[in-house]
Amino acid sequence: MAQLIRSPLQLGAAIHNARVNRNLTQKGLADLVGTGQKTVSRIENGHEGTRLDTLFGIMAALDLDLQLGPRSKGGKDIEDIF
Protein backbone atom coordinates (compact mmCIF):
# COMPACT_ATOMS: atom_id res chain seq x y z
CA MET A 1 0.00 0.00 0.00
CA ALA A 2 1.29 3.46 -0.88
CA GLN A 3 1.99 5.83 1.97
CA LEU A 4 2.29 9.59 2.06
CA ILE A 5 5.56 10.45 3.78
CA ARG A 6 6.53 14.00 4.63
CA SER A 7 9.01 13.64 7.48
CA PRO A 8 11.98 11.53 8.54
CA LEU A 9 9.84 10.09 11.35
CA GLN A 10 7.16 8.92 8.90
CA LEU A 11 9.82 7.43 6.62
CA GLY A 12 11.37 5.62 9.58
CA ALA A 13 8.01 4.17 10.59
CA ALA A 14 7.38 2.93 7.04
CA ILE A 15 10.81 1.28 6.90
CA HIS A 16 10.28 -0.27 10.33
CA ASN A 17 6.90 -1.71 9.28
CA ALA A 18 8.32 -3.11 6.03
CA ARG A 19 11.24 -4.69 7.91
CA VAL A 20 8.99 -6.29 10.54
CA ASN A 21 6.60 -7.56 7.84
CA ARG A 22 9.57 -9.36 6.26
CA ASN A 23 10.61 -10.86 9.61
CA LEU A 24 13.96 -9.10 9.51
CA THR A 25 15.84 -7.79 12.51
CA GLN A 26 17.61 -4.47 12.30
CA LYS A 27 20.88 -6.40 12.20
CA GLY A 28 19.58 -8.66 9.44
CA LEU A 29 18.55 -5.68 7.32
CA ALA A 30 21.83 -3.91 8.03
CA ASP A 31 23.76 -6.99 6.90
CA LEU A 32 21.78 -7.14 3.63
CA VAL A 33 22.58 -3.50 2.93
CA GLY A 34 26.16 -3.49 4.16
CA THR A 35 25.65 -1.00 6.95
CA GLY A 36 25.42 -1.14 10.73
CA GLN A 37 22.46 -1.95 12.97
CA LYS A 38 22.78 1.50 14.56
CA THR A 39 22.23 3.09 11.15
CA VAL A 40 19.00 1.16 10.65
CA SER A 41 17.89 2.11 14.17
CA ARG A 42 18.59 5.79 13.55
CA ILE A 43 16.61 5.74 10.29
CA GLU A 44 13.66 3.96 11.92
CA ASN A 45 13.68 6.52 14.73
CA GLY A 46 13.48 9.41 12.27
CA HIS A 47 16.95 10.85 12.70
CA GLU A 48 17.98 13.15 9.89
CA GLY A 49 21.25 12.98 8.01
CA THR A 50 21.07 9.54 6.43
CA ARG A 51 23.09 9.12 3.27
CA LEU A 52 20.89 8.68 0.23
CA ASP A 53 22.80 5.63 -0.98
CA THR A 54 22.16 3.95 2.38
CA LEU A 55 18.49 4.85 2.26
CA PHE A 56 18.12 3.57 -1.29
CA GLY A 57 19.91 0.35 -0.32
CA ILE A 58 17.50 -0.20 2.55
CA MET A 59 14.53 0.53 0.31
CA ALA A 60 15.80 -1.94 -2.29
CA ALA A 61 16.33 -4.65 0.32
CA LEU A 62 12.74 -4.14 1.49
CA ASP A 63 11.32 -3.98 -2.07
CA LEU A 64 10.20 -0.37 -1.59
CA ASP A 65 10.11 2.37 -4.23
CA LEU A 66 10.23 6.13 -3.90
CA GLN A 67 7.69 8.07 -5.95
CA LEU A 68 7.56 11.85 -6.10
CA GLY A 69 4.45 13.86 -6.82
CA PRO A 70 3.16 17.36 -6.39
CA ARG A 71 2.30 18.26 -2.83
CA SER A 72 -1.40 18.69 -2.23
CA LYS A 73 -1.95 21.66 0.03
CA GLY A 74 -5.76 21.51 0.03
CA GLY A 75 -6.17 24.85 1.81
CA LYS A 76 -4.46 23.61 4.97
CA ASP A 77 -2.36 25.74 7.25
CA ILE A 78 1.40 25.46 6.79
CA GLU A 79 1.63 23.60 10.12
CA ASP A 80 -0.58 20.83 8.70
CA ILE A 81 1.67 20.39 5.68
CA PHE A 82 4.88 19.68 7.56
HTML snippet that shows the backbone in 3Dmol.js (N, CA, C, O; Angstrom):
<script src="https://3Dmol.org/build/3Dmol-min.js"></script>
<div id="view" style="width:600px;height:400px;position:relative"></div>
<script>
const pdb = `
ATOM      1  N   MET A   1       0.836  -1.168   0.000  1.00  0.00           N
ATOM      2  CA  MET A   1       0.000   0.000   0.000  1.00  0.00           C
ATOM      3  C   MET A   1       0.891   1.245   0.000  1.00  0.00           C
ATOM      4  O   MET A   1       1.881   1.310   0.728  1.00  0.00           O
ATOM      5  N   ALA A   2       0.532   2.217  -0.814  1.00  0.00           N
ATOM      6  CA  ALA A   2       1.292   3.459  -0.885  1.00  0.00           C
ATOM      7  C   ALA A   2       1.042   4.292   0.373  1.00  0.00           C
ATOM      8  O   ALA A   2      -0.056   4.302   0.929  1.00  0.00           O
ATOM      9  N   GLN A   3       2.084   4.980   0.796  1.00  0.00           N
ATOM     10  CA  GLN A   3       1.991   5.831   1.971  1.00  0.00           C
ATOM     11  C   GLN A   3       2.475   7.226   1.615  1.00  0.00           C
ATOM     12  O   GLN A   3       3.407   7.390   0.827  1.00  0.00           O
ATOM     13  N   LEU A   4       1.842   8.216   2.193  1.00  0.00           N
ATOM     14  CA  LEU A   4       2.290   9.589   2.057  1.00  0.00           C
ATOM     15  C   LEU A   4       3.282   9.854   3.175  1.00  0.00           C
ATOM     16  O   LEU A   4       2.956   9.723   4.354  1.00  0.00           O
ATOM     17  N   ILE A   5       4.501  10.228   2.792  1.00  0.00           N
ATOM     18  CA  ILE A   5       5.560  10.455   3.777  1.00  0.00           C
ATOM     19  C   ILE A   5       6.103  11.849   3.590  1.00  0.00           C
ATOM     20  O   ILE A   5       6.536  12.232   2.502  1.00  0.00           O
ATOM     21  N   ARG A   6       6.073  12.612   4.688  1.00  0.00           N
ATOM     22  CA  ARG A   6       6.526  13.997   4.630  1.00  0.00           C
ATOM     23  C   ARG A   6       7.541  14.338   5.707  1.00  0.00           C
ATOM     24  O   ARG A   6       7.877  15.510   5.882  1.00  0.00           O
ATOM     25  N   SER A   7       8.033  13.353   6.427  1.00  0.00           N
ATOM     26  CA  SER A   7       9.011  13.642   7.476  1.00  0.00           C
ATOM     27  C   SER A   7       9.918  12.436   7.671  1.00  0.00           C
ATOM     28  O   SER A   7       9.553  11.318   7.306  1.00  0.00           O
ATOM     29  N   PRO A   8      11.092  12.656   8.242  1.00  0.00           N
ATOM     30  CA  PRO A   8      11.985  11.534   8.543  1.00  0.00           C
ATOM     31  C   PRO A   8      11.335  10.519   9.491  1.00  0.00           C
ATOM     32  O   PRO A   8      11.586   9.319   9.376  1.00  0.00           O
ATOM     33  N   LEU A   9      10.510  10.989  10.417  1.00  0.00           N
ATOM     34  CA  LEU A   9       9.838  10.086  11.348  1.00  0.00           C
ATOM     35  C   LEU A   9       8.846   9.179  10.618  1.00  0.00           C
ATOM     36  O   LEU A   9       8.770   7.986  10.911  1.00  0.00           O
ATOM     37  N   GLN A  10       8.096   9.728   9.683  1.00  0.00           N
ATOM     38  CA  GLN A  10       7.160   8.922   8.902  1.00  0.00           C
ATOM     39  C   GLN A  10       7.903   7.915   8.023  1.00  0.00           C
ATOM     40  O   GLN A  10       7.468   6.773   7.878  1.00  0.00           O
ATOM     41  N   LEU A  11       9.019   8.340   7.438  1.00  0.00           N
ATOM     42  CA  LEU A  11       9.825   7.434   6.625  1.00  0.00           C
ATOM     43  C   LEU A  11      10.369   6.302   7.484  1.00  0.00           C
ATOM     44  O   LEU A  11      10.347   5.141   7.075  1.00  0.00           O
ATOM     45  N   GLY A  12      10.857   6.637   8.669  1.00  0.00           N
ATOM     46  CA  GLY A  12      11.372   5.620   9.577  1.00  0.00           C
ATOM     47  C   GLY A  12      10.316   4.610   9.962  1.00  0.00           C
ATOM     48  O   GLY A  12      10.596   3.413  10.026  1.00  0.00           O
ATOM     49  N   ALA A  13       9.099   5.076  10.220  1.00  0.00           N
ATOM     50  CA  ALA A  13       8.009   4.174  10.587  1.00  0.00           C
ATOM     51  C   ALA A  13       7.667   3.237   9.427  1.00  0.00           C
ATOM     52  O   ALA A  13       7.404   2.054   9.642  1.00  0.00           O
ATOM     53  N   ALA A  14       7.668   3.759   8.208  1.00  0.00           N
ATOM     54  CA  ALA A  14       7.383   2.931   7.039  1.00  0.00           C
ATOM     55  C   ALA A  14       8.456   1.863   6.842  1.00  0.00           C
ATOM     56  O   ALA A  14       8.142   0.715   6.529  1.00  0.00           O
ATOM     57  N   ILE A  15       9.710   2.238   7.024  1.00  0.00           N
ATOM     58  CA  ILE A  15      10.810   1.278   6.899  1.00  0.00           C
ATOM     59  C   ILE A  15      10.721   0.230   8.005  1.00  0.00           C
ATOM     60  O   ILE A  15      10.908  -0.961   7.756  1.00  0.00           O
ATOM     61  N   HIS A  16      10.439   0.673   9.209  1.00  0.00           N
ATOM     62  CA  HIS A  16      10.275  -0.265  10.331  1.00  0.00           C
ATOM     63  C   HIS A  16       9.180  -1.289  10.027  1.00  0.00           C
ATOM     64  O   HIS A  16       9.383  -2.491  10.196  1.00  0.00           O
ATOM     65  N   ASN A  17       8.015  -0.804   9.577  1.00  0.00           N
ATOM     66  CA  ASN A  17       6.903  -1.709   9.282  1.00  0.00           C
ATOM     67  C   ASN A  17       7.250  -2.696   8.177  1.00  0.00           C
ATOM     68  O   ASN A  17       6.914  -3.877   8.270  1.00  0.00           O
ATOM     69  N   ALA A  18       7.919  -2.220   7.131  1.00  0.00           N
ATOM     70  CA  ALA A  18       8.318  -3.108   6.031  1.00  0.00           C
ATOM     71  C   ALA A  18       9.313  -4.156   6.517  1.00  0.00           C
ATOM     72  O   ALA A  18       9.240  -5.319   6.120  1.00  0.00           O
ATOM     73  N   ARG A  19      10.241  -3.744   7.375  1.00  0.00           N
ATOM     74  CA  ARG A  19      11.239  -4.688   7.909  1.00  0.00           C
ATOM     75  C   ARG A  19      10.571  -5.756   8.763  1.00  0.00           C
ATOM     76  O   ARG A  19      10.866  -6.942   8.615  1.00  0.00           O
ATOM     77  N   VAL A  20       9.677  -5.348   9.650  1.00  0.00           N
ATOM     78  CA  VAL A  20       8.988  -6.291  10.536  1.00  0.00           C
ATOM     79  C   VAL A  20       8.117  -7.243   9.718  1.00  0.00           C
ATOM     80  O   VAL A  20       8.057  -8.438  10.008  1.00  0.00           O
ATOM     81  N   ASN A  21       7.441  -6.713   8.694  1.00  0.00           N
ATOM     82  CA  ASN A  21       6.599  -7.564   7.843  1.00  0.00           C
ATOM     83  C   ASN A  21       7.403  -8.621   7.101  1.00  0.00           C
ATOM     84  O   ASN A  21       6.851  -9.639   6.683  1.00  0.00           O
ATOM     85  N   ARG A  22       8.692  -8.391   6.934  1.00  0.00           N
ATOM     86  CA  ARG A  22       9.573  -9.364   6.263  1.00  0.00           C
ATOM     87  C   ARG A  22      10.358 -10.208   7.266  1.00  0.00           C
ATOM     88  O   ARG A  22      11.281 -10.935   6.900  1.00  0.00           O
ATOM     89  N   ASN A  23       9.976 -10.096   8.534  1.00  0.00           N
ATOM     90  CA  ASN A  23      10.609 -10.865   9.610  1.00  0.00           C
ATOM     91  C   ASN A  23      12.120 -10.662   9.658  1.00  0.00           C
ATOM     92  O   ASN A  23      12.880 -11.603   9.888  1.00  0.00           O
ATOM     93  N   LEU A  24      12.541  -9.425   9.437  1.00  0.00           N
ATOM     94  CA  LEU A  24      13.965  -9.099   9.510  1.00  0.00           C
ATOM     95  C   LEU A  24      14.239  -8.327  10.797  1.00  0.00           C
ATOM     96  O   LEU A  24      13.439  -7.492  11.218  1.00  0.00           O
ATOM     97  N   THR A  25      15.361  -8.614  11.401  1.00  0.00           N
ATOM     98  CA  THR A  25      15.835  -7.790  12.510  1.00  0.00           C
ATOM     99  C   THR A  25      16.557  -6.580  11.925  1.00  0.00           C
ATOM    100  O   THR A  25      16.874  -6.547  10.736  1.00  0.00           O
ATOM    101  N   GLN A  26      16.808  -5.601  12.764  1.00  0.00           N
ATOM    102  CA  GLN A  26      17.606  -4.467  12.297  1.00  0.00           C
ATOM    103  C   GLN A  26      18.974  -4.938  11.841  1.00  0.00           C
ATOM    104  O   GLN A  26      19.487  -4.459  10.829  1.00  0.00           O
ATOM    105  N   LYS A  27      19.567  -5.861  12.563  1.00  0.00           N
ATOM    106  CA  LYS A  27      20.881  -6.397  12.198  1.00  0.00           C
ATOM    107  C   LYS A  27      20.812  -7.138  10.866  1.00  0.00           C
ATOM    108  O   LYS A  27      21.698  -7.006  10.022  1.00  0.00           O
ATOM    109  N   GLY A  28      19.746  -7.919  10.690  1.00  0.00           N
ATOM    110  CA  GLY A  28      19.581  -8.658   9.436  1.00  0.00           C
ATOM    111  C   GLY A  28      19.464  -7.733   8.242  1.00  0.00           C
ATOM    112  O   GLY A  28      20.064  -7.983   7.197  1.00  0.00           O
ATOM    113  N   LEU A  29      18.689  -6.657   8.391  1.00  0.00           N
ATOM    114  CA  LEU A  29      18.549  -5.679   7.317  1.00  0.00           C
ATOM    115  C   LEU A  29      19.876  -4.964   7.078  1.00  0.00           C
ATOM    116  O   LEU A  29      20.286  -4.769   5.933  1.00  0.00           O
ATOM    117  N   ALA A  30      20.533  -4.580   8.147  1.00  0.00           N
ATOM    118  CA  ALA A  30      21.828  -3.907   8.025  1.00  0.00           C
ATOM    119  C   ALA A  30      22.826  -4.787   7.277  1.00  0.00           C
ATOM    120  O   ALA A  30      23.571  -4.294   6.431  1.00  0.00           O
ATOM    121  N   ASP A  31      22.847  -6.077   7.579  1.00  0.00           N
ATOM    122  CA  ASP A  31      23.759  -6.995   6.899  1.00  0.00           C
ATOM    123  C   ASP A  31      23.449  -7.082   5.408  1.00  0.00           C
ATOM    124  O   ASP A  31      24.367  -7.143   4.589  1.00  0.00           O
ATOM    125  N   LEU A  32      22.165  -7.088   5.047  1.00  0.00           N
ATOM    126  CA  LEU A  32      21.776  -7.140   3.633  1.00  0.00           C
ATOM    127  C   LEU A  32      22.261  -5.903   2.874  1.00  0.00           C
ATOM    128  O   LEU A  32      22.630  -5.981   1.702  1.00  0.00           O
ATOM    129  N   VAL A  33      22.252  -4.773   3.561  1.00  0.00           N
ATOM    130  CA  VAL A  33      22.580  -3.499   2.930  1.00  0.00           C
ATOM    131  C   VAL A  33      24.071  -3.176   3.019  1.00  0.00           C
ATOM    132  O   VAL A  33      24.590  -2.388   2.227  1.00  0.00           O
ATOM    133  N   GLY A  34      24.745  -3.781   3.975  1.00  0.00           N
ATOM    134  CA  GLY A  34      26.163  -3.485   4.164  1.00  0.00           C
ATOM    135  C   GLY A  34      26.386  -2.264   5.041  1.00  0.00           C
ATOM    136  O   GLY A  34      27.327  -1.498   4.835  1.00  0.00           O
ATOM    137  N   THR A  35      25.516  -2.096   6.014  1.00  0.00           N
ATOM    138  CA  THR A  35      25.648  -0.997   6.955  1.00  0.00           C
ATOM    139  C   THR A  35      25.537  -1.555   8.367  1.00  0.00           C
ATOM    140  O   THR A  35      25.493  -2.771   8.550  1.00  0.00           O
ATOM    141  N   GLY A  36      25.493  -0.693   9.353  1.00  0.00           N
ATOM    142  CA  GLY A  36      25.424  -1.143  10.734  1.00  0.00           C
ATOM    143  C   GLY A  36      24.005  -1.118  11.280  1.00  0.00           C
ATOM    144  O   GLY A  36      23.145  -0.401  10.770  1.00  0.00           O
ATOM    145  N   GLN A  37      23.771  -1.904  12.316  1.00  0.00           N
ATOM    146  CA  GLN A  37      22.461  -1.953  12.969  1.00  0.00           C
ATOM    147  C   GLN A  37      22.083  -0.588  13.513  1.00  0.00           C
ATOM    148  O   GLN A  37      20.913  -0.207  13.475  1.00  0.00           O
ATOM    149  N   LYS A  38      23.068   0.158  14.024  1.00  0.00           N
ATOM    150  CA  LYS A  38      22.779   1.496  14.561  1.00  0.00           C
ATOM    151  C   LYS A  38      22.240   2.426  13.478  1.00  0.00           C
ATOM    152  O   LYS A  38      21.396   3.279  13.754  1.00  0.00           O
ATOM    153  N   THR A  39      22.721   2.268  12.259  1.00  0.00           N
ATOM    154  CA  THR A  39      22.233   3.094  11.153  1.00  0.00           C
ATOM    155  C   THR A  39      20.765   2.805  10.887  1.00  0.00           C
ATOM    156  O   THR A  39      19.971   3.729  10.711  1.00  0.00           O
ATOM    157  N   VAL A  40      20.400   1.533  10.855  1.00  0.00           N
ATOM    158  CA  VAL A  40      18.998   1.155  10.650  1.00  0.00           C
ATOM    159  C   VAL A  40      18.145   1.701  11.793  1.00  0.00           C
ATOM    160  O   VAL A  40      17.054   2.220  11.556  1.00  0.00           O
ATOM    161  N   SER A  41      18.623   1.591  13.007  1.00  0.00           N
ATOM    162  CA  SER A  41      17.892   2.105  14.166  1.00  0.00           C
ATOM    163  C   SER A  41      17.670   3.609  14.049  1.00  0.00           C
ATOM    164  O   SER A  41      16.569   4.099  14.301  1.00  0.00           O
ATOM    165  N   ARG A  42      18.705   4.333  13.671  1.00  0.00           N
ATOM    166  CA  ARG A  42      18.587   5.790  13.549  1.00  0.00           C
ATOM    167  C   ARG A  42      17.565   6.163  12.471  1.00  0.00           C
ATOM    168  O   ARG A  42      16.775   7.088  12.663  1.00  0.00           O
ATOM    169  N   ILE A  43      17.574   5.464  11.362  1.00  0.00           N
ATOM    170  CA  ILE A  43      16.609   5.741  10.292  1.00  0.00           C
ATOM    171  C   ILE A  43      15.191   5.469  10.789  1.00  0.00           C
ATOM    172  O   ILE A  43      14.293   6.286  10.589  1.00  0.00           O
ATOM    173  N   GLU A  44      14.994   4.331  11.429  1.00  0.00           N
ATOM    174  CA  GLU A  44      13.663   3.964  11.916  1.00  0.00           C
ATOM    175  C   GLU A  44      13.160   4.924  12.987  1.00  0.00           C
ATOM    176  O   GLU A  44      11.951   5.074  13.164  1.00  0.00           O
ATOM    177  N   ASN A  45      14.068   5.572  13.700  1.00  0.00           N
ATOM    178  CA  ASN A  45      13.678   6.523  14.735  1.00  0.00           C
ATOM    179  C   ASN A  45      13.567   7.955  14.206  1.00  0.00           C
ATOM    180  O   ASN A  45      13.357   8.890  14.978  1.00  0.00           O
ATOM    181  N   GLY A  46      13.709   8.123  12.889  1.00  0.00           N
ATOM    182  CA  GLY A  46      13.476   9.414  12.267  1.00  0.00           C
ATOM    183  C   GLY A  46      14.610  10.407  12.348  1.00  0.00           C
ATOM    184  O   GLY A  46      14.402  11.602  12.137  1.00  0.00           O
ATOM    185  N   HIS A  47      15.817   9.933  12.654  1.00  0.00           N
ATOM    186  CA  HIS A  47      16.952  10.854  12.697  1.00  0.00           C
ATOM    187  C   HIS A  47      17.295  11.320  11.288  1.00  0.00           C
ATOM    188  O   HIS A  47      17.266  10.544  10.333  1.00  0.00           O
ATOM    189  N   GLU A  48      17.614  12.578  11.184  1.00  0.00           N
ATOM    190  CA  GLU A  48      17.984  13.152   9.891  1.00  0.00           C
ATOM    191  C   GLU A  48      19.461  12.883   9.604  1.00  0.00           C
ATOM    192  O   GLU A  48      20.221  12.512  10.499  1.00  0.00           O
ATOM    193  N   GLY A  49      19.847  13.071   8.370  1.00  0.00           N
ATOM    194  CA  GLY A  49      21.252  12.982   8.014  1.00  0.00           C
ATOM    195  C   GLY A  49      21.672  11.647   7.434  1.00  0.00           C
ATOM    196  O   GLY A  49      22.867  11.368   7.346  1.00  0.00           O
ATOM    197  N   THR A  50      20.727  10.820   7.037  1.00  0.00           N
ATOM    198  CA  THR A  50      21.068   9.536   6.433  1.00  0.00           C
ATOM    199  C   THR A  50      21.542   9.749   5.001  1.00  0.00           C
ATOM    200  O   THR A  50      20.966  10.538   4.252  1.00  0.00           O
ATOM    201  N   ARG A  51      22.587   9.041   4.639  1.00  0.00           N
ATOM    202  CA  ARG A  51      23.086   9.120   3.267  1.00  0.00           C
ATOM    203  C   ARG A  51      22.050   8.517   2.322  1.00  0.00           C
ATOM    204  O   ARG A  51      21.432   7.495   2.622  1.00  0.00           O
ATOM    205  N   LEU A  52      21.877   9.165   1.184  1.00  0.00           N
ATOM    206  CA  LEU A  52      20.886   8.684   0.226  1.00  0.00           C
ATOM    207  C   LEU A  52      21.197   7.285  -0.270  1.00  0.00           C
ATOM    208  O   LEU A  52      20.281   6.483  -0.454  1.00  0.00           O
ATOM    209  N   ASP A  53      22.470   6.970  -0.492  1.00  0.00           N
ATOM    210  CA  ASP A  53      22.795   5.633  -0.982  1.00  0.00           C
ATOM    211  C   ASP A  53      22.431   4.567   0.055  1.00  0.00           C
ATOM    212  O   ASP A  53      22.029   3.463  -0.310  1.00  0.00           O
ATOM    213  N   THR A  54      22.567   4.885   1.328  1.00  0.00           N
ATOM    214  CA  THR A  54      22.159   3.947   2.382  1.00  0.00           C
ATOM    215  C   THR A  54      20.650   3.790   2.383  1.00  0.00           C
ATOM    216  O   THR A  54      20.137   2.675   2.475  1.00  0.00           O
ATOM    217  N   LEU A  55      19.949   4.889   2.282  1.00  0.00           N
ATOM    218  CA  LEU A  55      18.490   4.850   2.263  1.00  0.00           C
ATOM    219  C   LEU A  55      17.973   4.067   1.059  1.00  0.00           C
ATOM    220  O   LEU A  55      17.062   3.252   1.196  1.00  0.00           O
ATOM    221  N   PHE A  56      18.543   4.307  -0.110  1.00  0.00           N
ATOM    222  CA  PHE A  56      18.120   3.566  -1.292  1.00  0.00           C
ATOM    223  C   PHE A  56      18.466   2.083  -1.179  1.00  0.00           C
ATOM    224  O   PHE A  56      17.718   1.238  -1.671  1.00  0.00           O
ATOM    225  N   GLY A  57      19.568   1.761  -0.548  1.00  0.00           N
ATOM    226  CA  GLY A  57      19.914   0.354  -0.322  1.00  0.00           C
ATOM    227  C   GLY A  57      18.909  -0.328   0.587  1.00  0.00           C
ATOM    228  O   GLY A  57      18.513  -1.465   0.332  1.00  0.00           O
ATOM    229  N   ILE A  58      18.498   0.347   1.632  1.00  0.00           N
ATOM    230  CA  ILE A  58      17.495  -0.203   2.553  1.00  0.00           C
ATOM    231  C   ILE A  58      16.169  -0.380   1.831  1.00  0.00           C
ATOM    232  O   ILE A  58      15.506  -1.407   1.973  1.00  0.00           O
ATOM    233  N   MET A  59      15.788   0.633   1.051  1.00  0.00           N
ATOM    234  CA  MET A  59      14.528   0.526   0.315  1.00  0.00           C
ATOM    235  C   MET A  59      14.566  -0.633  -0.674  1.00  0.00           C
ATOM    236  O   MET A  59      13.576  -1.349  -0.822  1.00  0.00           O
ATOM    237  N   ALA A  60      15.673  -0.824  -1.340  1.00  0.00           N
ATOM    238  CA  ALA A  60      15.797  -1.937  -2.291  1.00  0.00           C
ATOM    239  C   ALA A  60      15.707  -3.271  -1.576  1.00  0.00           C
ATOM    240  O   ALA A  60      15.043  -4.188  -2.058  1.00  0.00           O
ATOM    241  N   ALA A  61      16.366  -3.392  -0.430  1.00  0.00           N
ATOM    242  CA  ALA A  61      16.334  -4.648   0.324  1.00  0.00           C
ATOM    243  C   ALA A  61      14.927  -4.972   0.810  1.00  0.00           C
ATOM    244  O   ALA A  61      14.588  -6.140   1.000  1.00  0.00           O
ATOM    245  N   LEU A  62      14.108  -3.946   1.012  1.00  0.00           N
ATOM    246  CA  LEU A  62      12.736  -4.142   1.487  1.00  0.00           C
ATOM    247  C   LEU A  62      11.712  -4.087   0.355  1.00  0.00           C
ATOM    248  O   LEU A  62      10.507  -4.069   0.607  1.00  0.00           O
ATOM    249  N   ASP A  63      12.187  -4.061  -0.884  1.00  0.00           N
ATOM    250  CA  ASP A  63      11.322  -3.979  -2.068  1.00  0.00           C
ATOM    251  C   ASP A  63      10.394  -2.769  -2.021  1.00  0.00           C
ATOM    252  O   ASP A  63       9.206  -2.871  -2.328  1.00  0.00           O
ATOM    253  N   LEU A  64      10.952  -1.622  -1.633  1.00  0.00           N
ATOM    254  CA  LEU A  64      10.198  -0.370  -1.588  1.00  0.00           C
ATOM    255  C   LEU A  64      10.676   0.554  -2.699  1.00  0.00           C
ATOM    256  O   LEU A  64      11.849   0.528  -3.072  1.00  0.00           O
ATOM    257  N   ASP A  65       9.773   1.367  -3.225  1.00  0.00           N
ATOM    258  CA  ASP A  65      10.107   2.372  -4.228  1.00  0.00           C
ATOM    259  C   ASP A  65       9.815   3.748  -3.671  1.00  0.00           C
ATOM    260  O   ASP A  65       9.008   3.907  -2.756  1.00  0.00           O
ATOM    261  N   LEU A  66      10.478   4.735  -4.231  1.00  0.00           N
ATOM    262  CA  LEU A  66      10.228   6.125  -3.904  1.00  0.00           C
ATOM    263  C   LEU A  66       9.558   6.760  -5.109  1.00  0.00           C
ATOM    264  O   LEU A  66      10.084   6.699  -6.221  1.00  0.00           O
ATOM    265  N   GLN A  67       8.399   7.369  -4.894  1.00  0.00           N
ATOM    266  CA  GLN A  67       7.695   8.067  -5.951  1.00  0.00           C
ATOM    267  C   GLN A  67       7.471   9.501  -5.508  1.00  0.00           C
ATOM    268  O   GLN A  67       7.058   9.755  -4.376  1.00  0.00           O
ATOM    269  N   LEU A  68       7.746  10.436  -6.405  1.00  0.00           N
ATOM    270  CA  LEU A  68       7.558  11.845  -6.104  1.00  0.00           C
ATOM    271  C   LEU A  68       6.337  12.364  -6.848  1.00  0.00           C
ATOM    272  O   LEU A  68       6.068  11.968  -7.982  1.00  0.00           O
ATOM    273  N   GLY A  69       5.614  13.244  -6.203  1.00  0.00           N
ATOM    274  CA  GLY A  69       4.452  13.862  -6.824  1.00  0.00           C
ATOM    275  C   GLY A  69       4.267  15.252  -6.263  1.00  0.00           C
ATOM    276  O   GLY A  69       4.892  15.619  -5.268  1.00  0.00           O
ATOM    277  N   PRO A  70       3.415  16.018  -6.896  1.00  0.00           N
ATOM    278  CA  PRO A  70       3.163  17.359  -6.391  1.00  0.00           C
ATOM    279  C   PRO A  70       2.485  17.294  -5.022  1.00  0.00           C
ATOM    280  O   PRO A  70       1.652  16.427  -4.760  1.00  0.00           O
ATOM    281  N   ARG A  71       2.858  18.211  -4.181  1.00  0.00           N
ATOM    282  CA  ARG A  71       2.300  18.258  -2.833  1.00  0.00           C
ATOM    283  C   ARG A  71       0.914  18.879  -2.892  1.00  0.00           C
ATOM    284  O   ARG A  71       0.724  19.955  -3.457  1.00  0.00           O
ATOM    285  N   SER A  72      -0.035  18.195  -2.309  1.00  0.00           N
ATOM    286  CA  SER A  72      -1.398  18.692  -2.228  1.00  0.00           C
ATOM    287  C   SER A  72      -1.545  19.516  -0.968  1.00  0.00           C
ATOM    288  O   SER A  72      -1.403  18.998   0.140  1.00  0.00           O
ATOM    289  N   LYS A  73      -1.824  20.782  -1.129  1.00  0.00           N
ATOM    290  CA  LYS A  73      -1.952  21.659   0.032  1.00  0.00           C
ATOM    291  C   LYS A  73      -3.389  21.708   0.524  1.00  0.00           C
ATOM    292  O   LYS A  73      -3.610  21.833   1.728  1.00  0.00           O
ATOM    293  N   GLY A  74      -4.356  21.617  -0.347  1.00  0.00           N
ATOM    294  CA  GLY A  74      -5.762  21.514   0.029  1.00  0.00           C
ATOM    295  C   GLY A  74      -6.250  22.579   0.993  1.00  0.00           C
ATOM    296  O   GLY A  74      -7.152  22.306   1.785  1.00  0.00           O
ATOM    297  N   GLY A  75      -5.695  23.775   0.959  1.00  0.00           N
ATOM    298  CA  GLY A  75      -6.165  24.849   1.809  1.00  0.00           C
ATOM    299  C   GLY A  75      -5.786  24.712   3.272  1.00  0.00           C
ATOM    300  O   GLY A  75      -6.324  25.427   4.117  1.00  0.00           O
ATOM    301  N   LYS A  76      -4.878  23.816   3.583  1.00  0.00           N
ATOM    302  CA  LYS A  76      -4.464  23.609   4.967  1.00  0.00           C
ATOM    303  C   LYS A  76      -3.478  24.675   5.400  1.00  0.00           C
ATOM    304  O   LYS A  76      -2.828  25.318   4.575  1.00  0.00           O
ATOM    305  N   ASP A  77      -3.380  24.849   6.692  1.00  0.00           N
ATOM    306  CA  ASP A  77      -2.365  25.736   7.250  1.00  0.00           C
ATOM    307  C   ASP A  77      -0.994  25.127   7.042  1.00  0.00           C
ATOM    308  O   ASP A  77      -0.874  23.909   6.912  1.00  0.00           O
ATOM    309  N   ILE A  78       0.022  25.935   7.008  1.00  0.00           N
ATOM    310  CA  ILE A  78       1.400  25.465   6.791  1.00  0.00           C
ATOM    311  C   ILE A  78       1.802  24.434   7.840  1.00  0.00           C
ATOM    312  O   ILE A  78       2.570  23.521   7.538  1.00  0.00           O
ATOM    313  N   GLU A  79       1.298  24.562   9.065  1.00  0.00           N
ATOM    314  CA  GLU A  79       1.631  23.604  10.121  1.00  0.00           C
ATOM    315  C   GLU A  79       1.102  22.210   9.810  1.00  0.00           C
ATOM    316  O   GLU A  79       1.688  21.217  10.241  1.00  0.00           O
ATOM    317  N   ASP A  80      -0.008  22.123   9.062  1.00  0.00           N
ATOM    318  CA  ASP A  80      -0.583  20.831   8.703  1.00  0.00           C
ATOM    319  C   ASP A  80       0.173  20.162   7.571  1.00  0.00           C
ATOM    320  O   ASP A  80       0.056  18.952   7.375  1.00  0.00           O
ATOM    321  N   ILE A  81       0.945  20.933   6.829  1.00  0.00           N
ATOM    322  CA  ILE A  81       1.669  20.390   5.681  1.00  0.00           C
ATOM    323  C   ILE A  81       2.947  19.707   6.110  1.00  0.00           C
ATOM    324  O   ILE A  81       3.344  18.706   5.513  1.00  0.00           O
ATOM    325  N   PHE A  82       3.601  20.230   7.137  1.00  0.00           N
ATOM    326  CA  PHE A  82       4.882  19.677   7.562  1.00  0.00           C
ATOM    327  C   PHE A  82       4.739  18.871   8.808  1.00  0.00           C
ATOM    328  O   PHE A  82       5.723  18.329   9.309  1.00  0.00           O
TER     329      PHE A  82
END
`;
const viewer = $3Dmol.createViewer("view");
viewer.addModel(pdb, "pdb");
viewer.setStyle({}, {cartoon: {color: "spectrum"}});
viewer.zoomTo();
viewer.render();
</script>
